[in-house]
């Protein structure tokens, strides 16, 4: 069963300053929310709530997962006149 999370504040405790959304190449969306908190006590409570959520989830952010990159070959790939040319490796160089 999935958990539902919520963060709540009153207008006296904090004000929404801004929010942005960015979509990553892997299809995940990242929402950034900026709050202005004037009361240090309320700020501490909010930070504790966020820390508790992070600990309960028990996994790193999905946005921090590395995106696999294709491995490069030392062979040079080029296109000339509509033909695909593959140059052989130079002497003394090995392909890893």
C-alpha positions as CSV (number, residue, x, y, z in Angstrom):
1,X,0.0,0.0,0.0
2,X,1.4,3.4,-1.0
3,X,1.7,6.2,1.5
4,X,0.3,9.7,0.9
5,X,2.4,12.6,2.1
6,X,1.4,16.2,2.7
7,X,3.1,19.3,4.0
8,X,0.9,22.0,5.5
9,X,1.4,25.5,6.7
10,X,-0.7,28.5,7.6
11,X,-0.4,31.9,5.9
12,X,1.0,33.2,9.2
13,X,3.7,30.5,9.3
14,X,4.9,30.7,5.7
15,X,4.2,32.1,2.3
16,X,4.6,30.4,-1.1
17,X,7.2,32.5,-3.0
18,X,7.6,30.4,-6.2
19,X,7.5,27.0,-7.7
20,X,9.0,25.4,-10.8
21,X,8.6,22.1,-12.7
22,X,11.2,20.4,-14.9
23,X,10.9,17.2,-16.8
24,X,13.9,14.9,-17.0
25,X,14.9,12.8,-20.0
26,X,13.8,9.7,-18.1
27,X,10.2,11.0,-17.9
28,X,10.3,12.0,-14.2
29,X,9.2,15.5,-13.2
30,X,11.0,17.5,-10.5
31,X,8.9,20.1,-8.7
32,X,10.8,22.8,-6.6
33,X,8.8,24.7,-4.1
34,X,10.1,27.9,-2.5
35,X,8.6,28.9,0.8
36,X,9.4,32.0,2.9
37,X,9.3,31.1,6.6
38,X,9.6,34.0,9.1
39,X,9.3,32.0,12.4
40,X,12.4,29.9,13.2
41,X,10.3,27.5,15.3
42,X,8.0,26.8,12.3
43,X,11.1,26.4,10.0
44,X,12.5,23.8,12.4
45,X,9.2,21.9,12.4
46,X,9.0,21.9,8.6
47,X,12.6,20.7,8.3
48,X,11.9,17.9,10.8
49,X,8.9,16.8,8.8
50,X,11.0,16.7,5.6
51,X,13.8,14.8,7.2
52,X,11.3,12.2,8.6
53,X,9.8,11.7,5.1
54,X,13.2,11.2,3.6
55,X,14.2,8.6,6.3
56,X,10.9,6.7,5.9
57,X,11.3,6.5,2.2
58,X,14.7,4.9,2.8
59,X,16.0,5.4,-0.7
60,X,17.9,8.1,-2.6
61,X,16.0,10.6,-4.7
62,X,15.0,9.2,-8.1
63,X,16.4,12.4,-9.7
64,X,19.9,11.5,-8.4
65,X,20.0,8.1,-10.2
66,X,22.7,8.2,-12.9
67,X,21.5,8.0,-16.4
68,X,23.5,5.3,-18.3
69,X,25.7,6.7,-21.0
70,X,26.6,4.8,-24.1
71,X,30.2,3.5,-24.1
72,X,32.5,5.2,-26.5
73,X,34.8,3.3,-28.8
74,X,38.2,4.5,-29.8
75,X,37.3,3.8,-33.4
76,X,36.5,6.9,-35.3
77,X,33.1,7.0,-37.0
78,X,32.6,9.4,-39.8
79,X,30.3,10.0,-42.8
80,X,31.7,11.0,-46.2
81,X,29.7,11.4,-49.3
82,X,26.8,9.3,-48.0
83,X,29.1,6.4,-47.1
84,X,29.8,5.4,-43.6
85,X,33.6,5.0,-43.0
86,X,35.1,3.3,-40.0
87,X,38.8,3.9,-39.4
88,X,40.9,1.2,-37.8
89,X,42.6,1.8,-34.5
90,X,46.1,3.2,-34.7
91,X,49.1,1.1,-33.9
92,X,50.0,1.2,-30.2
93,X,46.4,2.0,-29.1
94,X,44.1,-0.7,-27.8
95,X,40.4,-0.6,-27.7
96,X,39.0,-1.0,-24.1
